Amino acid sequence: MLLGFVKAFVAGGVLCAIGQILIDKTALTPARILVSYVVAGIILSAVGIYAPFLDWAGAGASVPLTGFGNVLAKGVKKAVDEKGWLGVLSGSMTAAACGLSSAIFFSFIFALIKKPKEKP
């Protein structure tokens, strides 16, 4: 069990360290780096590399944005297998619905609790 925590910590830490290096050493904006991570997760999932990495790293691979890309890719693949090409449009949102709904819900709750700062 402890080894699983160490693997997750190392995998997530390496992904975060790569992102930090990209922020510090390149002209890429954080938004472009985040989108790149999602796209990298999709590509690695499509070529079959992300599943073994996810099995090895656990939450260290499923929680970062690359994991979100993996979920999107798996959802599209499943929907295309079931519905044909129409699944390209619906598969990603179906697969990520729980995470997206949670993000919207908790954002709303925190918006009710926390007052925005006024701009000077």
OpenMM code with the backbone's topology and positions (N, CA, C; nanometers):
from openmm import Vec3, app, unit

residues = "MET LEU LEU GLY PHE VAL LYS ALA PHE VAL ALA GLY GLY VAL LEU CYS ALA ILE GLY GLN ILE LEU ILE ASP LYS THR ALA LEU THR PRO ALA ARG ILE LEU VAL SER TYR VAL VAL ALA GLY ILE ILE LEU SER ALA VAL GLY ILE TYR ALA PRO PHE LEU ASP TRP ALA GLY ALA GLY ALA SER VAL PRO LEU THR GLY PHE GLY ASN VAL LEU ALA LYS GLY VAL LYS LYS ALA VAL ASP GLU LYS GLY TRP LEU GLY VAL LEU SER GLY SER MET THR ALA ALA ALA CYS GLY LEU SER SER ALA ILE PHE PHE SER PHE ILE PHE ALA LEU ILE LYS LYS PRO LYS GLU LYS PRO".split()
positions = [
    Vec3(0.0821, -0.1192, 0.0000),
    Vec3(0.0000, 0.0000, 0.0000),
    Vec3(0.0866, 0.1257, 0.0000),
    Vec3(0.1899, 0.1255, 0.0829),
    Vec3(0.2802, 0.2407, 0.0883),
    Vec3(0.3485, 0.2624, -0.0457),
    Vec3(0.3826, 0.1528, -0.1119),
    Vec3(0.4467, 0.1647, -0.2429),
    Vec3(0.3537, 0.2334, -0.3432),
    Vec3(0.2233, 0.2063, -0.3347),
    Vec3(0.1271, 0.2719, -0.4230),
    Vec3(0.1247, 0.4225, -0.4019),
    Vec3(0.1323, 0.4656, -0.2743),
    Vec3(0.1364, 0.6087, -0.2448),
    Vec3(0.2636, 0.6719, -0.2994),
    Vec3(0.3741, 0.6014, -0.2868),
    Vec3(0.5019, 0.6537, -0.3367),
    Vec3(0.4979, 0.6669, -0.4887),
    Vec3(0.4451, 0.5637, -0.5557),
    Vec3(0.4340, 0.5705, -0.7025),
    Vec3(0.3467, 0.6885, -0.7459),
    Vec3(0.2329, 0.7056, -0.6798),
    Vec3(0.1434, 0.8160, -0.7142),
    Vec3(0.2114, 0.9502, -0.6898),
    Vec3(0.2810, 0.9628, -0.5784),
    Vec3(0.3511, 1.0871, -0.5466),
    Vec3(0.4593, 1.1180, -0.6492),
    Vec3(0.5359, 1.0168, -0.6859),
    Vec3(0.6441, 1.0369, -0.7833),
    Vec3(0.5868, 1.0720, -0.9205),
    Vec3(0.4864, 0.9981, -0.9652),
    Vec3(0.4285, 1.0241, -1.0979),
    Vec3(0.3655, 1.1630, -1.1043),
    Vec3(0.2839, 1.1957, -1.0057),
    Vec3(0.2227, 1.3284, -1.0034),
    Vec3(0.3258, 1.4380, -0.9893),
    Vec3(0.4281, 1.4138, -0.9084),
    Vec3(0.5348, 1.5120, -0.8899),
    Vec3(0.6134, 1.5368, -1.0172),
    Vec3(0.6404, 1.4312, -1.0910),
    Vec3(0.7137, 1.4470, -1.2172),
    Vec3(0.6298, 1.5266, -1.3176),
    Vec3(0.5000, 1.4952, -1.3263),
    Vec3(0.4133, 1.5708, -1.4172),
    Vec3(0.4077, 1.7183, -1.3781),
    Vec3(0.3979, 1.7458, -1.2490),
    Vec3(0.3954, 1.8852, -1.2027),
    Vec3(0.5307, 1.9537, -1.2256),
    Vec3(0.6390, 1.8810, -1.2038),
    Vec3(0.7717, 1.9394, -1.2253),
    Vec3(0.7930, 1.9748, -1.3724),
    Vec3(0.7453, 1.8894, -1.4618),
    Vec3(0.7562, 1.9199, -1.6046),
    Vec3(0.6783, 2.0466, -1.6368),
    Vec3(0.5576, 2.0578, -1.5815),
    Vec3(0.4784, 2.1791, -1.6028),
    Vec3(0.5481, 2.3030, -1.5498),
    Vec3(0.6089, 2.2920, -1.4320),
    Vec3(0.6784, 2.4067, -1.3743),
    Vec3(0.8001, 2.4457, -1.4576),
    Vec3(0.8717, 2.3474, -1.5091),
    Vec3(0.9863, 2.3759, -1.5963),
    Vec3(0.9396, 2.4466, -1.7229),
    Vec3(0.8281, 2.4006, -1.7788),
    Vec3(0.7743, 2.4662, -1.8984),
    Vec3(0.7349, 2.6109, -1.8698),
    Vec3(0.6776, 2.6358, -1.7510),
    Vec3(0.6413, 2.7732, -1.7143),
    Vec3(0.7661, 2.8593, -1.6993),
    Vec3(0.8687, 2.8057, -1.6329),
    Vec3(0.9894, 2.8832, -1.6028),
    Vec3(1.0810, 2.9037, -1.7231),
    Vec3(1.0916, 2.8043, -1.8099),
    Vec3(1.1944, 2.8062, -1.9144),
    Vec3(1.1425, 2.8342, -2.0550),
    Vec3(1.0110, 2.8422, -2.0732),
    Vec3(0.9580, 2.8681, -2.2072),
    Vec3(0.8671, 2.9907, -2.2031),
    Vec3(0.8259, 3.0325, -2.3188),
    Vec3(0.7337, 3.1461, -2.3287),
    Vec3(0.5881, 3.0998, -2.3294),
    Vec3(0.5652, 2.9701, -2.3068),
    Vec3(0.4290, 2.9185, -2.3062),
    Vec3(0.3521, 2.9739, -2.1861),
    Vec3(0.2284, 3.0086, -2.2090),
    Vec3(0.1439, 3.0553, -2.0994),
    Vec3(0.0927, 2.9334, -2.0216),
    Vec3(0.0559, 2.9525, -1.8962),
    Vec3(0.0013, 2.8399, -1.8193),
    Vec3(-0.1206, 2.7763, -1.8873),
    Vec3(-0.2048, 2.8562, -1.9505),
    Vec3(-0.3216, 2.8006, -2.0190),
    Vec3(-0.2805, 2.7073, -2.1322),
    Vec3(-0.1793, 2.7437, -2.2071),
    Vec3(-0.1326, 2.6576, -2.3167),
    Vec3(-0.0695, 2.5299, -2.2634),
    Vec3(-0.0015, 2.5401, -2.1516),
    Vec3(0.0579, 2.4213, -2.0905),
    Vec3(-0.0528, 2.3276, -2.0415),
    Vec3(-0.1571, 2.3817, -1.9804),
    Vec3(-0.2683, 2.2988, -1.9339),
    Vec3(-0.3358, 2.2278, -2.0505),
    Vec3(-0.3605, 2.3004, -2.1591),
    Vec3(-0.4215, 2.2388, -2.2767),
    Vec3(-0.3279, 2.1326, -2.3346),
    Vec3(-0.1984, 2.1594, -2.3343),
    Vec3(-0.1013, 2.0610, -2.3836),
    Vec3(-0.1051, 1.9336, -2.3014),
    Vec3(-0.1219, 1.9467, -2.1704),
    Vec3(-0.1315, 1.8288, -2.0840),
    Vec3(-0.2556, 1.7460, -2.1182),
    Vec3(-0.3684, 1.8116, -2.1403),
    Vec3(-0.4902, 1.7382, -2.1760),
    Vec3(-0.4708, 1.6677, -2.3098),
    Vec3(-0.4163, 1.7382, -2.4073),
    Vec3(-0.3932, 1.6789, -2.5392),
    Vec3(-0.2920, 1.5650, -2.5309),
    Vec3(-0.1892, 1.5808, -2.4491),
    Vec3(-0.0910, 1.4732, -2.4307),
    Vec3(-0.1586, 1.3490, -2.3724),
    Vec3(-0.2488, 1.3676, -2.2770),
    Vec3(-0.3221, 1.2545, -2.2207),
    Vec3(-0.4063, 1.1842, -2.3252),
    Vec3(-0.4679, 1.2618, -2.4145),
    Vec3(-0.5486, 1.2036, -2.5223),
    Vec3(-0.4602, 1.1239, -2.6168),
    Vec3(-0.3484, 1.1820, -2.6572),
    Vec3(-0.2578, 1.1151, -2.7516),
    Vec3(-0.1979, 0.9895, -2.6898),
    Vec3(-0.1512, 0.9997, -2.5650),
    Vec3(-0.0926, 0.8824, -2.4992),
    Vec3(-0.1954, 0.7719, -2.4788),
    Vec3(-0.3190, 0.8096, -2.4561),
    Vec3(-0.4264, 0.7108, -2.4450),
    Vec3(-0.4533, 0.6454, -2.5798),
    Vec3(-0.4537, 0.7253, -2.6858),
    Vec3(-0.4826, 0.6735, -2.8199),
    Vec3(-0.3779, 0.5735, -2.8671),
    Vec3(-0.2526, 0.5948, -2.8294),
    Vec3(-0.1468, 0.5032, -2.8733),
    Vec3(-0.1236, 0.3892, -2.7742),
    Vec3(-0.2005, 0.3872, -2.6660),
    Vec3(-0.1935, 0.2759, -2.5723),
    Vec3(-0.0881, 0.2861, -2.4645),
    Vec3(-0.0299, 0.4021, -2.4461),
    Vec3(0.0749, 0.4191, -2.3449),
    Vec3(0.0164, 0.4593, -2.2094),
    Vec3(-0.0930, 0.5337, -2.2092),
    Vec3(-0.1434, 0.5890, -2.0832),
    Vec3(-0.2030, 0.4830, -1.9912),
    Vec3(-0.2676, 0.3805, -2.0462),
    Vec3(-0.3292, 0.2768, -1.9617),
    Vec3(-0.2262, 0.2055, -1.8732),
    Vec3(-0.1123, 0.1607, -1.9278),
    Vec3(-0.0134, 0.0987, -1.8389),
    Vec3(0.0448, 0.1971, -1.7368),
    Vec3(0.0622, 0.3218, -1.7780),
    Vec3(0.1109, 0.4247, -1.6851),
    Vec3(0.0091, 0.4463, -1.5733),
    Vec3(-0.1186, 0.4495, -1.6076),
    Vec3(-0.2251, 0.4657, -1.5089),
    Vec3(-0.2296, 0.3471, -1.4133),
    Vec3(-0.2129, 0.2270, -1.4656),
    Vec3(-0.2089, 0.1085, -1.3790),
    Vec3(-0.0927, 0.1150, -1.2813),
    Vec3(0.0209, 0.1643, -1.3272),
    Vec3(0.1393, 0.1726, -1.2406),
    Vec3(0.1275, 0.2860, -1.1400),
    Vec3(0.0867, 0.4041, -1.1846),
    Vec3(0.0924, 0.5241, -1.1007),
    Vec3(-0.0349, 0.5506, -1.0213),
    Vec3(-0.1460, 0.4917, -1.0583),
    Vec3(-0.2707, 0.5140, -0.9856),
    Vec3(-0.3139, 0.6597, -0.9905),
    Vec3(-0.3413, 0.7169, -0.8729),
    Vec3(-0.3905, 0.8554, -0.8658),
    Vec3(-0.2881, 0.9553, -0.9171),
    Vec3(-0.1616, 0.9213, -0.9174),
    Vec3(-0.0592, 1.0101, -0.9708),
    Vec3(-0.0742, 1.0327, -1.1196),
    Vec3(-0.1476, 0.9424, -1.1866),
    Vec3(-0.1722, 0.9564, -1.3300),
    Vec3(-0.3167, 0.9924, -1.3602),
    Vec3(-0.4094, 0.9603, -1.2696),
    Vec3(-0.5503, 0.9868, -1.2990),
    Vec3(-0.5945, 1.1257, -1.2556),
    Vec3(-0.5288, 1.1864, -1.1591),
    Vec3(-0.5711, 1.3171, -1.1081),
    Vec3(-0.5222, 1.4338, -1.1938),
    Vec3(-0.3984, 1.4342, -1.2428),
    Vec3(-0.3530, 1.5492, -1.3242),
    Vec3(-0.4316, 1.5627, -1.4548),
    Vec3(-0.4071, 1.6710, -1.5250),
    Vec3(-0.4795, 1.6987, -1.6491),
    Vec3(-0.4565, 1.5938, -1.7568),
    Vec3(-0.3445, 1.5256, -1.7533),
    Vec3(-0.3245, 1.4163, -1.8486),
    Vec3(-0.4276, 1.3066, -1.8253),
    Vec3(-0.4655, 1.2862, -1.7005),
    Vec3(-0.5698, 1.1890, -1.6681),
    Vec3(-0.7048, 1.2308, -1.7229),
    Vec3(-0.7329, 1.3618, -1.7222),
    Vec3(-0.8574, 1.4131, -1.7812),
    Vec3(-0.8580, 1.3854, -1.9313),
    Vec3(-0.7455, 1.4062, -1.9972),
    Vec3(-0.7360, 1.3742, -2.1397),
    Vec3(-0.7588, 1.2266, -2.1658),
    Vec3(-0.7062, 1.1423, -2.0782),
    Vec3(-0.7263, 0.9988, -2.0900),
    Vec3(-0.8744, 0.9636, -2.0768),
    Vec3(-0.9437, 1.0248, -1.9813),
    Vec3(-1.0872, 0.9992, -1.9637),
    Vec3(-1.1645, 1.0416, -2.0888),
    Vec3(-1.1305, 1.1573, -2.1439),
    Vec3(-1.1975, 1.2037, -2.2660),
    Vec3(-1.1772, 1.1051, -2.3810),
    Vec3(-1.0543, 1.0586, -2.3978),
    Vec3(-1.0236, 0.9665, -2.5084),
    Vec3(-1.0959, 0.8333, -2.4899),
    Vec3(-1.0967, 0.7809, -2.3684),
    Vec3(-1.1664, 0.6546, -2.3436),
    Vec3(-1.3166, 0.6693, -2.3660),
    Vec3(-1.3730, 0.7830, -2.3264),
    Vec3(-1.5156, 0.8067, -2.3466),
    Vec3(-1.5532, 0.8119, -2.4936),
    Vec3(-1.4706, 0.8793, -2.5723),
    Vec3(-1.4973, 0.8878, -2.7163),
    Vec3(-1.4852, 0.7506, -2.7800),
    Vec3(-1.3834, 0.6750, -2.7422),
    Vec3(-1.3653, 0.5405, -2.7998),
    Vec3(-1.4856, 0.4518, -2.7689),
    Vec3(-1.5304, 0.4539, -2.6440),
    Vec3(-1.6449, 0.3721, -2.6054),
    Vec3(-1.7716, 0.4151, -2.6794),
    Vec3(-1.7952, 0.5454, -2.6889),
    Vec3(-1.9155, 0.5953, -2.7553),
    Vec3(-1.9131, 0.5660, -2.9054),
    Vec3(-1.7962, 0.5744, -2.9667),
    Vec3(-1.7861, 0.5434, -3.1103),
    Vec3(-1.8135, 0.3951, -3.1326),
    Vec3(-1.7643, 0.3100, -3.0423),
    Vec3(-1.7918, 0.1666, -3.0548),
    Vec3(-1.9411, 0.1373, -3.0426),
    Vec3(-2.0114, 0.2133, -2.9571),
    Vec3(-2.1540, 0.1890, -2.9338),
    Vec3(-2.2447, 0.2602, -3.0348),
    Vec3(-2.2129, 0.3863, -3.0697),
    Vec3(-2.3033, 0.4698, -3.1489),
    Vec3(-2.2511, 0.5061, -3.2866),
    Vec3(-2.1323, 0.4632, -3.3194),
    Vec3(-2.0728, 0.5038, -3.4456),
    Vec3(-2.0123, 0.6437, -3.4332),
    Vec3(-2.0058, 0.7126, -3.5459),
    Vec3(-1.9389, 0.8434, -3.5471),
    Vec3(-2.0109, 0.9498, -3.4647),
    Vec3(-2.1364, 0.9284, -3.4332),
    Vec3(-2.2085, 1.0217, -3.3468),
    Vec3(-2.1458, 1.0249, -3.2067),
    Vec3(-2.0807, 0.9161, -3.1691),
    Vec3(-2.0140, 0.9074, -3.0395),
    Vec3(-1.8989, 1.0041, -3.0238),
    Vec3(-1.8441, 1.0527, -3.1355),
    Vec3(-1.7357, 1.1513, -3.1278),
    Vec3(-1.7846, 1.2773, -3.0576),
    Vec3(-1.9106, 1.3123, -3.0811),
    Vec3(-1.9659, 1.4337, -3.0228),
    Vec3(-2.0098, 1.4160, -2.8777),
    Vec3(-2.0541, 1.2975, -2.8416),
    Vec3(-2.1115, 1.2786, -2.7085),
    Vec3(-2.0216, 1.2036, -2.6102),
    Vec3(-1.9281, 1.1280, -2.6590),
    Vec3(-1.8497, 1.0398, -2.5720),
    Vec3(-1.7667, 1.1092, -2.4669),
    Vec3(-1.7014, 1.2171, -2.5042),
    Vec3(-1.6128, 1.2838, -2.4077),
    Vec3(-1.6913, 1.3462, -2.2934),
    Vec3(-1.8041, 1.4085, -2.3251),
    Vec3(-1.8830, 1.4732, -2.2197),
    Vec3(-1.9513, 1.3703, -2.1302),
    Vec3(-1.9919, 1.2583, -2.1873),
    Vec3(-2.0523, 1.1528, -2.1068),
    Vec3(-1.9501, 1.0960, -2.0090),
    Vec3(-1.8295, 1.0727, -2.0561),
    Vec3(-1.7264, 1.0141, -1.9712),
    Vec3(-1.6819, 1.1090, -1.8610),
    Vec3(-1.6800, 1.2372, -1.8894),
    Vec3(-1.6297, 1.3354, -1.7934),
    Vec3(-1.7414, 1.4085, -1.7194),
    Vec3(-1.8645, 1.3628, -1.7339),
    Vec3(-1.9787, 1.4350, -1.6769),
    Vec3(-1.9684, 1.4507, -1.5259),
    Vec3(-1.9269, 1.3483, -1.4560),
    Vec3(-1.9196, 1.3560, -1.3097),
    Vec3(-1.8183, 1.4615, -1.2659),
    Vec3(-1.7009, 1.4596, -1.3240),
    Vec3(-1.5981, 1.5576, -1.2880),
    Vec3(-1.6378, 1.6995, -1.3239),
    Vec3(-1.6940, 1.7162, -1.4428),
    Vec3(-1.7365, 1.8495, -1.4850),
    Vec3(-1.8512, 1.9017, -1.3988),
    Vec3(-1.9469, 1.8154, -1.3684),
    Vec3(-2.0587, 1.8562, -1.2830),
    Vec3(-2.0107, 1.8940, -1.1434),
    Vec3(-1.9174, 1.8179, -1.0909),
    Vec3(-1.8617, 1.8494, -0.9590),
    Vec3(-1.7905, 1.9840, -0.9602),
    Vec3(-1.7141, 2.0099, -1.0636),
    Vec3(-1.6428, 2.1371, -1.0728),
    Vec3(-1.7398, 2.2540, -1.0795),
    Vec3(-1.8454, 2.2397, -1.1568),
    Vec3(-1.9450, 2.3464, -1.1670),
    Vec3(-2.0175, 2.3655, -1.0342),
    Vec3(-2.0581, 2.2560, -0.9721),
    Vec3(-2.1313, 2.2637, -0.8458),
    Vec3(-2.0477, 2.3299, -0.7363),
    Vec3(-1.9254, 2.2830, -0.7181),
    Vec3(-1.8426, 2.3391, -0.6113),
    Vec3(-1.7994, 2.4824, -0.6418),
    Vec3(-1.7823, 2.5155, -0.7685),
    Vec3(-1.7537, 2.6541, -0.8042),
    Vec3(-1.8702, 2.7445, -0.7654),
    Vec3(-1.9909, 2.6971, -0.7887),
    Vec3(-2.1090, 2.7732, -0.7519),
    Vec3(-2.1177, 2.7915, -0.5999),
    Vec3(-2.0940, 2.6842, -0.5252),
    Vec3(-2.0993, 2.6911, -0.3788),
    Vec3(-1.9964, 2.7909, -0.3264),
    Vec3(-1.8739, 2.7840, -0.3764),
    Vec3(-1.7708, 2.8766, -0.3297),
    Vec3(-1.7981, 3.0196, -0.3747),
    Vec3(-1.8626, 3.0361, -0.4889),
    Vec3(-1.9005, 3.1709, -0.5327),
    Vec3(-2.0053, 3.2305, -0.4389),
    Vec3(-2.0909, 3.1472, -0.3831),
    Vec3(-2.1891, 3.1955, -0.2861),
    Vec3(-2.1241, 3.2322, -0.1522),
    Vec3(-2.0213, 3.1556, -0.1155),
    Vec3(-1.9567, 3.1754, 0.0145),
    Vec3(-1.8585, 3.2911, 0.0119),
    Vec3(-1.7794, 3.3009, -0.0908),
    Vec3(-1.6689, 3.3966, -0.0973),
    Vec3(-1.7067, 3.5160, -0.1828),
    Vec3(-1.6849, 3.6348, -0.1313),
    Vec3(-1.7118, 3.7552, -0.2080),
    Vec3(-1.5917, 3.7880, -0.2936),
    Vec3(-1.6128, 3.8256, -0.4193),
    Vec3(-1.4986, 3.8632, -0.5037),
    Vec3(-1.4376, 3.9960, -0.4562),
    Vec3(-1.3090, 4.0096, -0.4757),
    Vec3(-1.2422, 4.1344, -0.4416),
    Vec3(-1.2753, 4.2400, -0.5459),
    Vec3(-1.2928, 4.3617, -0.4987),
    Vec3(-1.3187, 4.4706, -0.5912),
    Vec3(-1.1872, 4.5151, -0.6559),
    Vec3(-1.1958, 4.5471, -0.7829),
    Vec3(-1.0778, 4.5958, -0.8532),
    Vec3(-1.0565, 4.7424, -0.8203),
    Vec3(-0.9307, 4.7818, -0.8002),
    Vec3(-0.9040, 4.9223, -0.7674),
    Vec3(-0.9287, 5.0171, -0.8833),
] * unit.nanometer
topology = app.Topology()
chain = topology.addChain("A")
for resn in residues:
    res = topology.addResidue(resn, chain)
    for name in ("N", "CA", "C"):
        topology.addAtom(name, app.Element.getBySymbol(name[0]), res)
